[in-house]
Amino acid sequence: MGPFLSTLLTWPVPSLVTSADSTTMLRGFATISFWAEDLEAAKVWYADLLGVQPYFERPGYYEFRVGDYQGELGLIDSRYAPGGSATGPAGAVMYWHVDDVKGALERLLSKGAREYQPYTERGMGFITASVVDPFGNILGIMYNPHYLEVLSSISTA
């Protein structure tokens, strides 16, 4: 583990922001958008994976609410991608917390995703993996103890 990651992993969990007057610029994850040439196939694939149907639909776009904080996963027809967009896996990896990385990775691979980053124990309880979905998007999965600490502090507050 490099010095940056070990420093990052020892930081305390910050107190929760409860005021809209906060000066924090990035308040939290809101929506991640994935492009798909075959939008209908992507809708079916993600609905099966997530166990829910999109809560919002419009021509060229589907949106799911996912997880403990109802983060939004948007699927967009790739015809609307900005010029110069990558046509394959590229860029940042957004990791979704899962309770069982090995099990989630196996499920994703069984549904036709291909491994992008293998199951990796990062130390201090952090475990990651990522896949490329059948539509070319990188989907990261992670066991993250800090996520569970924050979730627990909200649940008991």
C-alpha positions as CSV (number, residue, x, y, z in Angstrom):
1,M,0.0,0.0,0.0
2,G,1.5,3.4,-1.0
3,P,1.9,6.3,1.5
4,F,-1.1,8.2,0.1
5,L,-3.5,5.3,0.5
6,S,-2.3,4.5,4.0
7,T,-2.7,8.1,5.0
8,L,-6.1,8.3,3.5
9,L,-7.3,5.1,5.2
10,T,-6.3,6.5,8.7
11,W,-8.3,9.7,8.4
12,P,-11.2,9.9,10.9
13,V,-14.8,9.8,9.5
14,P,-15.9,13.4,9.1
15,S,-18.9,14.7,11.0
16,L,-22.1,14.6,8.9
17,V,-23.2,17.8,7.2
18,T,-26.7,18.6,8.2
19,S,-27.1,22.1,7.0
20,A,-27.8,23.4,3.5
21,D,-25.6,26.4,4.4
22,S,-22.5,24.2,4.3
23,T,-19.5,25.6,2.4
24,T,-18.6,22.1,1.3
25,M,-18.5,22.1,-2.5
26,L,-18.9,18.4,-3.2
27,R,-21.8,17.4,-0.9
28,G,-22.1,13.8,-2.1
29,F,-22.6,11.4,-4.9
30,A,-25.8,12.3,-6.9
31,T,-25.9,10.5,-10.2
32,I,-23.6,8.4,-12.4
33,S,-24.4,8.1,-16.0
34,F,-23.5,5.2,-18.2
35,W,-23.7,5.3,-22.0
36,A,-25.2,2.4,-24.0
37,E,-25.6,1.9,-27.7
38,D,-28.4,-0.6,-27.0
39,L,-30.3,1.3,-24.4
40,E,-33.1,-1.2,-24.1
41,A,-30.7,-4.1,-23.5
42,A,-28.9,-2.0,-20.9
43,K,-32.2,-1.3,-19.1
44,V,-33.1,-5.0,-19.0
45,W,-29.5,-5.9,-17.8
46,Y,-29.4,-3.4,-15.0
47,A,-33.0,-4.0,-13.9
48,D,-32.2,-7.7,-13.6
49,L,-28.9,-6.9,-11.8
50,L,-30.4,-4.4,-9.4
51,G,-33.8,-6.1,-8.9
52,V,-35.7,-2.9,-9.6
53,Q,-37.1,-1.1,-12.6
54,P,-36.1,2.4,-13.5
55,Y,-38.0,5.0,-11.5
56,F,-37.7,7.6,-14.2
57,E,-37.9,7.1,-18.0
58,R,-37.7,9.5,-20.9
59,P,-36.7,8.9,-24.6
60,G,-33.0,8.1,-24.6
61,Y,-32.7,7.9,-20.8
62,Y,-33.5,5.5,-17.9
63,E,-32.7,6.2,-14.2
64,F,-32.5,3.8,-11.3
65,R,-32.3,4.7,-7.6
66,V,-29.9,2.3,-5.9
67,G,-28.7,1.5,-2.4
68,D,-28.8,2.9,1.1
69,Y,-28.7,6.5,0.0
70,Q,-30.8,6.0,-3.2
71,G,-27.9,7.0,-5.5
72,E,-28.9,7.4,-9.1
73,L,-27.7,5.3,-11.9
74,G,-28.6,6.8,-15.3
75,L,-28.5,5.0,-18.6
76,I,-28.2,7.3,-21.6
77,D,-28.4,6.4,-25.3
78,S,-24.8,6.8,-26.6
79,R,-26.1,8.9,-29.5
80,Y,-26.3,11.7,-26.9
81,A,-22.6,11.3,-25.8
82,P,-20.5,14.5,-26.1
83,G,-18.2,14.6,-29.1
84,G,-14.8,13.0,-28.3
85,S,-16.2,10.7,-25.6
86,A,-14.4,7.4,-25.0
87,T,-15.9,4.5,-26.9
88,G,-14.6,1.9,-24.5
89,P,-13.7,1.7,-20.8
90,A,-12.0,4.8,-19.7
91,G,-11.8,7.4,-17.0
92,A,-12.6,7.2,-13.3
93,V,-14.1,4.2,-11.6
94,M,-17.1,4.8,-9.4
95,Y,-17.2,2.1,-6.7
96,W,-20.5,1.0,-5.2
97,H,-20.3,-0.5,-1.7
98,V,-21.2,-4.2,-1.5
99,D,-21.2,-6.5,1.5
100,D,-19.6,-9.4,-0.5
101,V,-17.1,-8.4,-3.2
102,K,-16.4,-12.0,-4.3
103,G,-20.1,-12.8,-4.6
104,A,-20.9,-9.6,-6.4
105,L,-18.0,-10.0,-8.8
106,E,-19.1,-13.6,-9.6
107,R,-22.7,-12.4,-10.2
108,L,-21.5,-9.6,-12.5
109,L,-19.3,-12.0,-14.5
110,S,-22.1,-14.6,-14.8
111,K,-24.3,-11.9,-16.3
112,G,-21.8,-11.2,-19.1
113,A,-19.6,-8.4,-17.6
114,R,-15.8,-8.9,-18.0
115,E,-13.2,-8.3,-15.4
116,Y,-11.5,-5.0,-15.5
117,Q,-9.7,-5.0,-12.1
118,P,-9.5,-8.3,-10.2
119,Y,-10.6,-8.8,-6.6
120,T,-8.0,-6.9,-4.6
121,E,-7.6,-6.6,-0.8
122,R,-6.3,-3.1,-0.3
123,G,-5.6,-3.4,3.4
124,M,-7.5,-2.2,6.5
125,G,-10.7,-4.0,5.4
126,F,-11.0,-2.3,2.0
127,I,-11.6,-4.7,-0.9
128,T,-12.2,-3.7,-4.5
129,A,-12.9,-5.1,-8.0
130,S,-14.4,-3.8,-11.2
131,V,-15.9,-5.0,-14.4
132,V,-16.9,-3.7,-17.8
133,D,-20.6,-4.1,-18.3
134,P,-21.8,-5.5,-21.7
135,F,-22.2,-1.9,-22.8
136,G,-18.6,-0.8,-22.2
137,N,-19.0,1.0,-18.9
138,I,-16.7,0.4,-15.9
139,L,-18.7,-0.7,-12.8
140,G,-16.6,-0.7,-9.6
141,I,-17.6,-2.7,-6.5
142,M,-16.0,-2.3,-3.1
143,Y,-16.3,-3.3,0.5
144,N,-15.6,-0.1,2.4
145,P,-15.6,0.0,6.2
146,H,-15.9,3.8,6.2
147,Y,-19.1,3.5,4.2
148,L,-20.5,1.2,6.9
149,E,-19.4,3.6,9.7
150,V,-21.2,6.5,8.1
151,L,-24.3,4.4,7.5
152,S,-24.3,3.2,11.1
153,S,-23.9,6.7,12.5
154,I,-26.9,7.9,10.4
155,S,-29.0,4.9,11.5
156,T,-28.4,5.4,15.2
157,A,-28.7,9.2,15.1
